[in-house]
Amino acid sequence: MASIAMAMNAQIPIDRYVLGTLMRDLVGHDRRAGAYLVYLAVTAEGSGGRVARSHRQLAEQTGLSKRAVQDAIGHLEARGLLQIDRRARTEAAVLTPLTPWRR
């Protein structure tokens, strides 16, 4: 496990696979840097692995456009890296980052 230092000296544990292999895969191979940023944001914010964030909130957090966040979430879901639970169309989805490399 590696960690990333965030504001106010908080450290967030990040799996080394995410920093090495997954970054090269999403950014280099898939050419989806936005998807990597969204995955990191969801992983960093998740309490117990789940986080409720709107597309707008993720866009503000990552510096991406709302549309880029929507595309990134769709890509991560299709790749099996993100589980999305929607209670209602107008509520923020509950996002769970998945770690298929740990199976």
Chimera marker file (.cmm) of the C-alpha trace (Angstrom):
<marker_set name="trace">
<marker id="1" x="0.000" y="0.000" z="0.000" r="1" g="1" b="0" radius="0.5"/>
<marker id="2" x="1.166" y="3.491" z="-0.787" r="1" g="1" b="0" radius="0.5"/>
<marker id="3" x="-0.442" y="6.650" z="0.467" r="1" g="1" b="0" radius="0.5"/>
<marker id="4" x="-1.119" y="10.069" z="-0.948" r="1" g="1" b="0" radius="0.5"/>
<marker id="5" x="-0.808" y="13.088" z="1.327" r="1" g="1" b="0" radius="0.5"/>
<marker id="6" x="-3.835" y="15.336" z="1.061" r="1" g="1" b="0" radius="0.5"/>
<marker id="7" x="-4.714" y="18.711" z="2.557" r="1" g="1" b="0" radius="0.5"/>
<marker id="8" x="-4.422" y="19.033" z="6.330" r="1" g="1" b="0" radius="0.5"/>
<marker id="9" x="-1.807" y="16.257" z="6.526" r="1" g="1" b="0" radius="0.5"/>
<marker id="10" x="-4.335" y="13.458" z="6.023" r="1" g="1" b="0" radius="0.5"/>
<marker id="11" x="-2.977" y="10.366" z="4.323" r="1" g="1" b="0" radius="0.5"/>
<marker id="12" x="-5.102" y="8.155" z="2.157" r="1" g="1" b="0" radius="0.5"/>
<marker id="13" x="-3.919" y="4.596" z="1.499" r="1" g="1" b="0" radius="0.5"/>
<marker id="14" x="-3.798" y="3.779" z="-2.209" r="1" g="1" b="0" radius="0.5"/>
<marker id="15" x="-3.062" y="0.285" z="-3.504" r="1" g="1" b="0" radius="0.5"/>
<marker id="16" x="0.239" y="0.191" z="-5.407" r="1" g="1" b="0" radius="0.5"/>
<marker id="17" x="-1.587" y="-1.448" z="-8.305" r="1" g="1" b="0" radius="0.5"/>
<marker id="18" x="-3.661" y="1.731" z="-8.700" r="1" g="1" b="0" radius="0.5"/>
<marker id="19" x="-0.575" y="3.935" z="-8.822" r="1" g="1" b="0" radius="0.5"/>
<marker id="20" x="1.356" y="1.732" z="-11.220" r="1" g="1" b="0" radius="0.5"/>
<marker id="21" x="-0.559" y="-0.673" z="-13.386" r="1" g="1" b="0" radius="0.5"/>
<marker id="22" x="-4.037" y="0.888" z="-13.373" r="1" g="1" b="0" radius="0.5"/>
<marker id="23" x="-2.674" y="4.364" z="-14.160" r="1" g="1" b="0" radius="0.5"/>
<marker id="24" x="-0.770" y="3.052" z="-17.185" r="1" g="1" b="0" radius="0.5"/>
<marker id="25" x="-3.797" y="1.035" z="-18.283" r="1" g="1" b="0" radius="0.5"/>
<marker id="26" x="-6.416" y="3.802" z="-18.032" r="1" g="1" b="0" radius="0.5"/>
<marker id="27" x="-4.253" y="6.746" z="-19.080" r="1" g="1" b="0" radius="0.5"/>
<marker id="28" x="-1.883" y="5.119" z="-21.575" r="1" g="1" b="0" radius="0.5"/>
<marker id="29" x="-3.815" y="2.238" z="-23.072" r="1" g="1" b="0" radius="0.5"/>
<marker id="30" x="-7.442" y="3.430" z="-22.812" r="1" g="1" b="0" radius="0.5"/>
<marker id="31" x="-6.540" y="7.114" z="-23.123" r="1" g="1" b="0" radius="0.5"/>
<marker id="32" x="-8.989" y="7.903" z="-20.327" r="1" g="1" b="0" radius="0.5"/>
<marker id="33" x="-7.081" y="10.088" z="-17.882" r="1" g="1" b="0" radius="0.5"/>
<marker id="34" x="-10.405" y="11.424" z="-16.606" r="1" g="1" b="0" radius="0.5"/>
<marker id="35" x="-11.456" y="7.918" z="-15.628" r="1" g="1" b="0" radius="0.5"/>
<marker id="36" x="-8.267" y="7.543" z="-13.599" r="1" g="1" b="0" radius="0.5"/>
<marker id="37" x="-8.894" y="10.849" z="-11.806" r="1" g="1" b="0" radius="0.5"/>
<marker id="38" x="-12.477" y="9.860" z="-11.000" r="1" g="1" b="0" radius="0.5"/>
<marker id="39" x="-11.340" y="6.456" z="-9.715" r="1" g="1" b="0" radius="0.5"/>
<marker id="40" x="-8.777" y="8.148" z="-7.443" r="1" g="1" b="0" radius="0.5"/>
<marker id="41" x="-11.351" y="10.666" z="-6.199" r="1" g="1" b="0" radius="0.5"/>
<marker id="42" x="-13.903" y="7.974" z="-5.382" r="1" g="1" b="0" radius="0.5"/>
<marker id="43" x="-11.271" y="5.791" z="-3.728" r="1" g="1" b="0" radius="0.5"/>
<marker id="44" x="-9.938" y="8.692" z="-1.652" r="1" g="1" b="0" radius="0.5"/>
<marker id="45" x="-13.361" y="9.901" z="-0.518" r="1" g="1" b="0" radius="0.5"/>
<marker id="46" x="-14.956" y="6.550" z="0.195" r="1" g="1" b="0" radius="0.5"/>
<marker id="47" x="-15.752" y="5.633" z="3.763" r="1" g="1" b="0" radius="0.5"/>
<marker id="48" x="-15.878" y="1.868" z="3.828" r="1" g="1" b="0" radius="0.5"/>
<marker id="49" x="-15.398" y="1.891" z="0.069" r="1" g="1" b="0" radius="0.5"/>
<marker id="50" x="-18.680" y="3.640" z="-0.805" r="1" g="1" b="0" radius="0.5"/>
<marker id="51" x="-19.292" y="7.281" z="-1.584" r="1" g="1" b="0" radius="0.5"/>
<marker id="52" x="-22.369" y="9.252" z="-2.636" r="1" g="1" b="0" radius="0.5"/>
<marker id="53" x="-21.292" y="12.016" z="-5.024" r="1" g="1" b="0" radius="0.5"/>
<marker id="54" x="-23.103" y="13.793" z="-7.794" r="1" g="1" b="0" radius="0.5"/>
<marker id="55" x="-21.485" y="14.287" z="-11.185" r="1" g="1" b="0" radius="0.5"/>
<marker id="56" x="-21.218" y="17.988" z="-10.370" r="1" g="1" b="0" radius="0.5"/>
<marker id="57" x="-19.402" y="17.284" z="-7.087" r="1" g="1" b="0" radius="0.5"/>
<marker id="58" x="-16.947" y="14.931" z="-8.796" r="1" g="1" b="0" radius="0.5"/>
<marker id="59" x="-16.413" y="17.488" z="-11.564" r="1" g="1" b="0" radius="0.5"/>
<marker id="60" x="-15.516" y="20.163" z="-9.008" r="1" g="1" b="0" radius="0.5"/>
<marker id="61" x="-13.252" y="17.771" z="-7.107" r="1" g="1" b="0" radius="0.5"/>
<marker id="62" x="-11.333" y="16.540" z="-10.159" r="1" g="1" b="0" radius="0.5"/>
<marker id="63" x="-11.344" y="19.656" z="-12.335" r="1" g="1" b="0" radius="0.5"/>
<marker id="64" x="-13.133" y="17.779" z="-15.116" r="1" g="1" b="0" radius="0.5"/>
<marker id="65" x="-16.347" y="18.820" z="-16.826" r="1" g="1" b="0" radius="0.5"/>
<marker id="66" x="-19.591" y="17.190" z="-15.713" r="1" g="1" b="0" radius="0.5"/>
<marker id="67" x="-19.788" y="15.394" z="-19.083" r="1" g="1" b="0" radius="0.5"/>
<marker id="68" x="-16.220" y="14.099" z="-18.714" r="1" g="1" b="0" radius="0.5"/>
<marker id="69" x="-17.144" y="12.730" z="-15.268" r="1" g="1" b="0" radius="0.5"/>
<marker id="70" x="-20.217" y="11.000" z="-16.729" r="1" g="1" b="0" radius="0.5"/>
<marker id="71" x="-18.072" y="9.424" z="-19.459" r="1" g="1" b="0" radius="0.5"/>
<marker id="72" x="-15.427" y="8.385" z="-16.916" r="1" g="1" b="0" radius="0.5"/>
<marker id="73" x="-18.001" y="6.739" z="-14.651" r="1" g="1" b="0" radius="0.5"/>
<marker id="74" x="-19.452" y="4.835" z="-17.605" r="1" g="1" b="0" radius="0.5"/>
<marker id="75" x="-15.994" y="3.666" z="-18.645" r="1" g="1" b="0" radius="0.5"/>
<marker id="76" x="-15.075" y="2.577" z="-15.110" r="1" g="1" b="0" radius="0.5"/>
<marker id="77" x="-18.343" y="0.684" z="-14.770" r="1" g="1" b="0" radius="0.5"/>
<marker id="78" x="-17.819" y="-1.054" z="-18.123" r="1" g="1" b="0" radius="0.5"/>
<marker id="79" x="-14.261" y="-2.025" z="-17.090" r="1" g="1" b="0" radius="0.5"/>
<marker id="80" x="-15.545" y="-3.516" z="-13.826" r="1" g="1" b="0" radius="0.5"/>
<marker id="81" x="-13.732" y="-0.931" z="-11.714" r="1" g="1" b="0" radius="0.5"/>
<marker id="82" x="-16.766" y="0.858" z="-10.313" r="1" g="1" b="0" radius="0.5"/>
<marker id="83" x="-20.138" y="-0.310" z="-9.032" r="1" g="1" b="0" radius="0.5"/>
<marker id="84" x="-22.960" y="2.222" z="-9.270" r="1" g="1" b="0" radius="0.5"/>
<marker id="85" x="-26.076" y="2.053" z="-7.120" r="1" g="1" b="0" radius="0.5"/>
<marker id="86" x="-28.813" y="4.485" z="-8.044" r="1" g="1" b="0" radius="0.5"/>
<marker id="87" x="-31.736" y="4.874" z="-5.657" r="1" g="1" b="0" radius="0.5"/>
<marker id="88" x="-33.559" y="7.515" z="-7.661" r="1" g="1" b="0" radius="0.5"/>
<marker id="89" x="-32.810" y="9.374" z="-10.866" r="1" g="1" b="0" radius="0.5"/>
<marker id="90" x="-32.444" y="12.710" z="-9.071" r="1" g="1" b="0" radius="0.5"/>
<marker id="91" x="-30.278" y="11.468" z="-6.182" r="1" g="1" b="0" radius="0.5"/>
<marker id="92" x="-26.518" y="11.200" z="-6.255" r="1" g="1" b="0" radius="0.5"/>
<marker id="93" x="-25.406" y="7.676" z="-7.091" r="1" g="1" b="0" radius="0.5"/>
<marker id="94" x="-23.560" y="5.621" z="-4.508" r="1" g="1" b="0" radius="0.5"/>
<marker id="95" x="-20.209" y="4.692" z="-6.063" r="1" g="1" b="0" radius="0.5"/>
<marker id="96" x="-18.111" y="1.764" z="-4.916" r="1" g="1" b="0" radius="0.5"/>
<marker id="97" x="-14.583" y="1.393" z="-6.320" r="1" g="1" b="0" radius="0.5"/>
<marker id="98" x="-13.876" y="-2.244" z="-7.152" r="1" g="1" b="0" radius="0.5"/>
<marker id="99" x="-10.511" y="-3.992" z="-6.979" r="1" g="1" b="0" radius="0.5"/>
<marker id="100" x="-10.686" y="-6.954" z="-9.385" r="1" g="1" b="0" radius="0.5"/>
<marker id="101" x="-6.891" y="-7.436" z="-9.190" r="1" g="1" b="0" radius="0.5"/>
<marker id="102" x="-7.249" y="-8.612" z="-5.570" r="1" g="1" b="0" radius="0.5"/>
<marker id="103" x="-9.344" y="-11.696" z="-6.423" r="1" g="1" b="0" radius="0.5"/>
<link id1="1" id2="2" r="1" g="1" b="0" radius="0.2"/>
<link id1="2" id2="3" r="1" g="1" b="0" radius="0.2"/>
<link id1="3" id2="4" r="1" g="1" b="0" radius="0.2"/>
<link id1="4" id2="5" r="1" g="1" b="0" radius="0.2"/>
<link id1="5" id2="6" r="1" g="1" b="0" radius="0.2"/>
<link id1="6" id2="7" r="1" g="1" b="0" radius="0.2"/>
<link id1="7" id2="8" r="1" g="1" b="0" radius="0.2"/>
<link id1="8" id2="9" r="1" g="1" b="0" radius="0.2"/>
<link id1="9" id2="10" r="1" g="1" b="0" radius="0.2"/>
<link id1="10" id2="11" r="1" g="1" b="0" radius="0.2"/>
<link id1="11" id2="12" r="1" g="1" b="0" radius="0.2"/>
<link id1="12" id2="13" r="1" g="1" b="0" radius="0.2"/>
<link id1="13" id2="14" r="1" g="1" b="0" radius="0.2"/>
<link id1="14" id2="15" r="1" g="1" b="0" radius="0.2"/>
<link id1="15" id2="16" r="1" g="1" b="0" radius="0.2"/>
<link id1="16" id2="17" r="1" g="1" b="0" radius="0.2"/>
<link id1="17" id2="18" r="1" g="1" b="0" radius="0.2"/>
<link id1="18" id2="19" r="1" g="1" b="0" radius="0.2"/>
<link id1="19" id2="20" r="1" g="1" b="0" radius="0.2"/>
<link id1="20" id2="21" r="1" g="1" b="0" radius="0.2"/>
<link id1="21" id2="22" r="1" g="1" b="0" radius="0.2"/>
<link id1="22" id2="23" r="1" g="1" b="0" radius="0.2"/>
<link id1="23" id2="24" r="1" g="1" b="0" radius="0.2"/>
<link id1="24" id2="25" r="1" g="1" b="0" radius="0.2"/>
<link id1="25" id2="26" r="1" g="1" b="0" radius="0.2"/>
<link id1="26" id2="27" r="1" g="1" b="0" radius="0.2"/>
<link id1="27" id2="28" r="1" g="1" b="0" radius="0.2"/>
<link id1="28" id2="29" r="1" g="1" b="0" radius="0.2"/>
<link id1="29" id2="30" r="1" g="1" b="0" radius="0.2"/>
<link id1="30" id2="31" r="1" g="1" b="0" radius="0.2"/>
<link id1="31" id2="32" r="1" g="1" b="0" radius="0.2"/>
<link id1="32" id2="33" r="1" g="1" b="0" radius="0.2"/>
<link id1="33" id2="34" r="1" g="1" b="0" radius="0.2"/>
<link id1="34" id2="35" r="1" g="1" b="0" radius="0.2"/>
<link id1="35" id2="36" r="1" g="1" b="0" radius="0.2"/>
<link id1="36" id2="37" r="1" g="1" b="0" radius="0.2"/>
<link id1="37" id2="38" r="1" g="1" b="0" radius="0.2"/>
<link id1="38" id2="39" r="1" g="1" b="0" radius="0.2"/>
<link id1="39" id2="40" r="1" g="1" b="0" radius="0.2"/>
<link id1="40" id2="41" r="1" g="1" b="0" radius="0.2"/>
<link id1="41" id2="42" r="1" g="1" b="0" radius="0.2"/>
<link id1="42" id2="43" r="1" g="1" b="0" radius="0.2"/>
<link id1="43" id2="44" r="1" g="1" b="0" radius="0.2"/>
<link id1="44" id2="45" r="1" g="1" b="0" radius="0.2"/>
<link id1="45" id2="46" r="1" g="1" b="0" radius="0.2"/>
<link id1="46" id2="47" r="1" g="1" b="0" radius="0.2"/>
<link id1="47" id2="48" r="1" g="1" b="0" radius="0.2"/>
<link id1="48" id2="49" r="1" g="1" b="0" radius="0.2"/>
<link id1="49" id2="50" r="1" g="1" b="0" radius="0.2"/>
<link id1="50" id2="51" r="1" g="1" b="0" radius="0.2"/>
<link id1="51" id2="52" r="1" g="1" b="0" radius="0.2"/>
<link id1="52" id2="53" r="1" g="1" b="0" radius="0.2"/>
<link id1="53" id2="54" r="1" g="1" b="0" radius="0.2"/>
<link id1="54" id2="55" r="1" g="1" b="0" radius="0.2"/>
<link id1="55" id2="56" r="1" g="1" b="0" radius="0.2"/>
<link id1="56" id2="57" r="1" g="1" b="0" radius="0.2"/>
<link id1="57" id2="58" r="1" g="1" b="0" radius="0.2"/>
<link id1="58" id2="59" r="1" g="1" b="0" radius="0.2"/>
<link id1="59" id2="60" r="1" g="1" b="0" radius="0.2"/>
<link id1="60" id2="61" r="1" g="1" b="0" radius="0.2"/>
<link id1="61" id2="62" r="1" g="1" b="0" radius="0.2"/>
<link id1="62" id2="63" r="1" g="1" b="0" radius="0.2"/>
<link id1="63" id2="64" r="1" g="1" b="0" radius="0.2"/>
<link id1="64" id2="65" r="1" g="1" b="0" radius="0.2"/>
<link id1="65" id2="66" r="1" g="1" b="0" radius="0.2"/>
<link id1="66" id2="67" r="1" g="1" b="0" radius="0.2"/>
<link id1="67" id2="68" r="1" g="1" b="0" radius="0.2"/>
<link id1="68" id2="69" r="1" g="1" b="0" radius="0.2"/>
<link id1="69" id2="70" r="1" g="1" b="0" radius="0.2"/>
<link id1="70" id2="71" r="1" g="1" b="0" radius="0.2"/>
<link id1="71" id2="72" r="1" g="1" b="0" radius="0.2"/>
<link id1="72" id2="73" r="1" g="1" b="0" radius="0.2"/>
<link id1="73" id2="74" r="1" g="1" b="0" radius="0.2"/>
<link id1="74" id2="75" r="1" g="1" b="0" radius="0.2"/>
<link id1="75" id2="76" r="1" g="1" b="0" radius="0.2"/>
<link id1="76" id2="77" r="1" g="1" b="0" radius="0.2"/>
<link id1="77" id2="78" r="1" g="1" b="0" radius="0.2"/>
<link id1="78" id2="79" r="1" g="1" b="0" radius="0.2"/>
<link id1="79" id2="80" r="1" g="1" b="0" radius="0.2"/>
<link id1="80" id2="81" r="1" g="1" b="0" radius="0.2"/>
<link id1="81" id2="82" r="1" g="1" b="0" radius="0.2"/>
<link id1="82" id2="83" r="1" g="1" b="0" radius="0.2"/>
<link id1="83" id2="84" r="1" g="1" b="0" radius="0.2"/>
<link id1="84" id2="85" r="1" g="1" b="0" radius="0.2"/>
<link id1="85" id2="86" r="1" g="1" b="0" radius="0.2"/>
<link id1="86" id2="87" r="1" g="1" b="0" radius="0.2"/>
<link id1="87" id2="88" r="1" g="1" b="0" radius="0.2"/>
<link id1="88" id2="89" r="1" g="1" b="0" radius="0.2"/>
<link id1="89" id2="90" r="1" g="1" b="0" radius="0.2"/>
<link id1="90" id2="91" r="1" g="1" b="0" radius="0.2"/>
<link id1="91" id2="92" r="1" g="1" b="0" radius="0.2"/>
<link id1="92" id2="93" r="1" g="1" b="0" radius="0.2"/>
<link id1="93" id2="94" r="1" g="1" b="0" radius="0.2"/>
<link id1="94" id2="95" r="1" g="1" b="0" radius="0.2"/>
<link id1="95" id2="96" r="1" g="1" b="0" radius="0.2"/>
<link id1="96" id2="97" r="1" g="1" b="0" radius="0.2"/>
<link id1="97" id2="98" r="1" g="1" b="0" radius="0.2"/>
<link id1="98" id2="99" r="1" g="1" b="0" radius="0.2"/>
<link id1="99" id2="100" r="1" g="1" b="0" radius="0.2"/>
<link id1="100" id2="101" r="1" g="1" b="0" radius="0.2"/>
<link id1="101" id2="102" r="1" g="1" b="0" radius="0.2"/>
<link id1="102" id2="103" r="1" g="1" b="0" radius="0.2"/>
</marker_set>
